[in-house]
Amino acid sequence: RLMARRHKTRIGLPYLTPSFQLGSFGAIVQVASPTPTRAALFDIALAGAATLVFSSLGLLLVGLWLSVQAGALVVPVPMSTLSSSLILGWLTKIMAGGGRLHVHKGLSLVGLHPFAVIGANCLFIAALNLLPIRQLDGGRIVSAIYGRKTAILASRVTIFFLLLASARSSYLFVFLALVM
């Protein structure tokens, strides 16, 4: 909102996109008036995406730090969830390097603080937000850098591959239905 106000661009109210698995896919904010330049569109899109990425990464790091503290509240999370993401796997490996994270051996579960779980979900939502689909920040960034025609093509290709991937992950199909 601050970046849009700086460039004298109106943006609409955010509307939440619900998800049964994550609670919410985040919010989609529509640009209500045309941006004066492509640089303004880039600034507006990057400000929203960067805020989400840095705040969720900070929440994840604080949650991982709290997970290794003695007597901390932890939630059991499957190890496969952490190993499916490069960033989460790397950060967890660093934190568990000295055996400081509580790992349930027989069940392949790791104990994480709720802040770490929320931060990991928010990072996943940030990654979805950076997909080059026209209504999302990633689509606006592509449109600002390469132009409208390339952004439309990138959006269609991304939607096609997400439709293919939704055969294995049903939440991607729900996400596509909400952003289209």
N, C-alpha and C positions, 0 to 999 in steps of 0.2 A: 504494500500500500504506500509506503514511504517513497519508493522508487517511482511508482506511477504518479504520485503527487508531484514529485520533482520534475517529471517530464510532461506534466499537465495532461495526463491521460486518465480517463475514468475507468475504473474496473468495477465489476458487479460484486454482489455478495457471494461468498463461497458456498457451494453446496456439497455436502458430504456424500461420498460414495460408499455405501455400506458393504461389509464383507462378513460372512459367517465365520471364516477362519481367523481373520485378523482384527475384527471389530469394525475397521474402516480402511478403505484404500486411500484415505486422505480426502482432500477437498479440491474441487475444480473451480477456478476463478476465471470468469470470462472477462475479456477486455471489452469494455462497453463503448469506447470511442477509439477511432483509429489513432495509432501512435504516429507522432510527427516524423520519426525516422526509423530506419532499421536498427540503429544503435540504441534507440530508446526501447524498442521491443526486446532487444538482446538484454539490456540492463534490467528490465522488469522481469523477464523470465529467469535470468541468472540469479537475481536477488532472492526470489522465492525458492529456487532449487538449492542454492547455497545455504540458505537459512535452515532448510530441512535437513540437508546432509550434515552440516556441522553440529546442529543441536542433537540429532540422533546419534552421531558418532560420539559426542561428548557424553550423552546418557549411557551409551554402551560401555564406554571406558570406565565411567564411574560405577556402573553396575558390575563390571568385571572386577574392579578393585574391591568393591564391597563383597563380592563373592568369595574372595580369598581371606577375608577377615574372620577371625575366630568368633564363633557364635552368631554369624550373620544369617539372616533369613534367606533361605535358598529354595528354589523351585526346581524339581527334577526335569531336565530337558533331554530328549534323545540326542546322542552324539551325532547321529546322521544329519540332524538339522544343522549342527555347527560345521560339519565337514562338507556340506553341500555348497557352502559359500566360501570363497577364497579369503575374504576379509575376516569373517567370523572364525574360520578355521585357524588362520594365522594368529589372530589376537588371542584366541583360546589356547593355542599351543604355547604362546609366549607366557600366558598366565599360568598354565598348567605345567610349565617346564620344570619347576622345582617341586612338583607334586602338591602345589598349594590349592588347587581346585578340588573339591570333593567329587570323586568319581565313584559311581556305584558299579563295581566290577561285573557282577553277574547280570546286570540288567542293561548295560551299555548306556547308562544315564549319567549326566553331569549336573551338579547342583549349581544353579546360577541365581543371582539376586534378581528380583523382579525388574529392577531398572535395566539390567542387561537384556532381559527378554524383551522389554518394551523398546529399548534402543535397537535391538536386532530387527524387530518388526518394522520400526520406523525407517531403518536403512533399506529394507526391502521395498517399502512404500516409496522411498526416495528414488530407488532404482527404477521402479515402474513409472514414476513421474518424469524421469529423464528419457523415457522412450520417445522416439521421434513421431509421436502421434499429434496431430494438429491442435487438439484442445489442451494438451499437456505442455509443461514447460520445455520439455525436450523438443517438441514440435515447433514451439515458438523460437527456440534457439536456432534450429535448423533453418527456419523461415528467415530469421534475421541475418544469418550468415550467407545462405545460398540462394534465397529467394523463394517465392511462393510455389513455383512449378516443381522445384526440387523437393520442397517440403511435402507437397502432395504425393509425389512419387515415393519418398521415404516413408510416409505415413501408410500408404497402401502396402508396401513391401513388409513393413513391420506388422501390420494387421494380419497379413497372410501368414507370416511365420508364427505369430501368436495363436492364430487359429489352428495351425498344425500342432503347436505345443500344447494347446488346450486339451488334446486327446489324453495327455498324461496328467495334466494338472487342471482340475475343473475350476479352480479359482481364477485362472486366466480367462476362461470363457465368460465368467461373471464380470470380470474387470472390463473385458472388451464390450460386453453388452452395456455397461454403464457409461463408458466414455464415448460410444458411438452415437 
